[in-house]
Amino acid sequence: MLPYKRSQRVSDLIREEIADIIMNKVKDPRLGFVTVTGAKITEDLKIATIYLSILKEEEKETTLEMLNSAKGFIRAELAKRLRMKFIPSLTFRIDESLEYGVRIEKLLREIKKED
C-alpha cells in the first residue's frame, strides 16, 4: 500500500515544478520574491490551488495579479514536465498560515510576559 494518496503525491510534485517554473521561466519585472509554500489538488486532479508567500507586503497584489495572468503559460510549462492525462487548472492564493503562526507566537509571548 502506498504511504499516501495519489492526489497528495501529485500536489507535492506540482508544488516543486511550479516553484521551479516561477524561478526560472517566468520573466516579468513585476514578479517579487515569491516562495511556493504549498499546493492542494482536488481528488479528481482537475483543480490545483497554489499557496504563495511573498516577501514584501506592498508587492503581494501585483505579484498575485501577474501570476494569475501568467497561469496559462505556467500550466503549459507544467504540461511539458508532467506525464498526466489532464493538467489541473491553477489558482494562486496568498498563504496566510505564516502570518497566523507569527500572530499566535506573539500572543504566547505576551501571555508568558504577564506570568
ABEGO torsion letter per residue (X at the ends): XBABBAAAAAAAAAAAAAAAAAAAABBBAABBBBBBABBBBBAAGABBBBBBBBABAAAAAAAAAAAAAAAAAAAAAAAAABBBABBBBBBBBBBAAAAAAAAAAAAAAAAAAAX
